[in-house]
Amino acid sequence: MDFPQPVSRRRFIGGAAATAGVLTLTPSELALWAQGTPNAPAIAQAQGGQQRGSDAEYDAFAKLGNNENCYGPPESVIQAMTKAFKYANRYGYPDGNITQEIADHHGVKTENVLLGAGSGELLDVVGLTFLDATKKVVGSDPSYGSVYQQATTIKTEAIRVPLLADYRQDIPALIKATKTHYRDVGFVYVCNPNNPTGQIIPKKEMKHLLNELPEDMPVLIDEAYHHFVDNSDYETSVPMVLEGKPVIIARTFSKIAALAGMRLGYVISTPEIIRKMRAHQTGTVNAVVKWGGVAALKDTASQADVKQKVIASRKQAVKELKSLGYESIPSEGNFFMVHIKRPVQPVIAEFRKKGVIVGRPFPPMLEHLRVSVGTNEEMARFASAFREIFPAGGTAGGKSGS
Ligand SMILES: Cc1ncc(COP(=O)(O)O)c(C=O)c1O
């Protein structure tokens, strides 16, 4: 196959991760697995509230499990953040007018913008604002699970609508579920493109959803992967805010701007919803990342570069997997799902033993593996591990089936 030449296994095993070559998860592996999963706080707590483990051990993994930006922040963003470090000891400091910059970027007012320590914080705040023991969330399943996990924490539940057979979101069923349970629904959640499938909601279908839902029903539209989409059938739903719809558009600097570890996201919504949400906010955004965010918004060239590299790498991996007989779901994100034709859980463990962290299972899609786009070296290690776990014509490491 045409994947870049794999890094030799010996070289990898000679690395620090080899010392962790046991089946139990090491602390840093636990930390890796925790990121982006609904159980992150519980796992961190099990670690005594800290994510320990050596950095060398962490660095040795090919990290294809959390849909991160493998390239790291661009120079412009690093420079802006480095400069802002002089405010590390302050509470009040200039923040680069980040809220105004975001508002200008979207053609809205600052009263339409709410910053959060990652969009994940804001997804939780939406839950705190619109859910209680009597109000549920309606959303697709599988999707990004943190909203549903938050519903459980609030002691309510999610009304989960299965994806269609081709893994698109079932818009008529979402409308029906919301109307049927109208009095019990606090808000509707859609992820566009969806995580874990990478599928978009075509613009016509999104319009249909927003027109058909009861007009006072809040709709949280998670556009975490907006910047990677290369499909004319997709559009952002930010303009719906200006039309006065009760939509909440969530965006993050974690993906395209590579600032996942720095924690910065925001929502765009109506002033009324922003006011309600503000009352439930718990975290604060740090000075350094605010300046990084402003620089990232302006650095459109590096965003285009990341997008182009991610799409090329994803297409290449999907093509090669296809040549080996494994189909992937068409994705518009910095990740894709490949149908591995056997149970995913043991395969994830096999990859881990080979130093490659891949996505967690996404029930009920238990024969699909989610793979985040990594560097060329990481993708080569994935390809090498894949060939070992799925030898041509063989069934090593697991049963073949369905
Ligand atoms: C769909 C989706 N929304 C939100 C988030 C949270 O991102 P963050 O809290 O880093 O902004 C993620 C992270 O993986 C995601 O996949």
The ligand as an SDF file (V2000), in Angstrom:
LIG
                    3D

 16 16  0  0  0  0  0  0  0  0999 V2000
  -18.1990   17.7160   18.5000 C   0  0  0  0  0  0  0  0  0  0  0  0
  -17.3550   18.2760   19.6010 C   0  0  0  0  0  0  0  0  0  0  0  0
  -17.8140   19.3130   20.2920 N   0  0  0  0  0  0  0  0  0  0  0  0
  -17.1040   19.8610   21.2790 C   0  0  0  0  0  0  0  0  0  0  0  0
  -15.8680   19.3600   21.6240 C   0  0  0  0  0  0  0  0  0  0  0  0
  -15.1430   19.9790   22.7780 C   0  0  0  0  0  0  0  0  0  0  0  0
  -14.0750   20.7160   22.3440 O   0  0  0  0  0  0  0  0  0  0  0  0
  -13.3650   21.7690   23.2620 P   0  0  0  0  0  0  0  0  0  0  0  0
  -13.9520   21.6770   24.6450 O   0  0  0  0  0  0  0  0  0  0  0  0
  -11.9260   21.4070   23.2560 O   0  0  0  0  0  0  0  0  0  0  0  0
  -13.6280   23.0960   22.6370 O   0  0  0  0  0  0  0  0  0  0  0  0
  -15.3350   18.2740   20.9300 C   0  0  0  0  0  0  0  0  0  0  0  0
  -14.0300   17.7040   21.2830 C   0  0  0  0  0  0  0  0  0  0  0  0
  -13.5610   16.7260   20.7630 O   0  0  0  0  0  0  0  0  0  0  0  0
  -16.1060   17.7120   19.8820 C   0  0  0  0  0  0  0  0  0  0  0  0
  -15.6940   16.6560   19.1850 O   0  0  0  0  0  0  0  0  0  0  0  0
  1  2  1  0
  2  3  1  0
  2 15  2  0
  3  4  2  0
  4  5  1  0
  5  6  1  0
  5 12  2  0
  6  7  1  0
  7  8  1  0
  8  9  2  0
  8 10  1  0
  8 11  1  0
 12 13  1  0
 12 15  1  0
 13 14  2  0
 15 16  1  0
M  END
$$$$
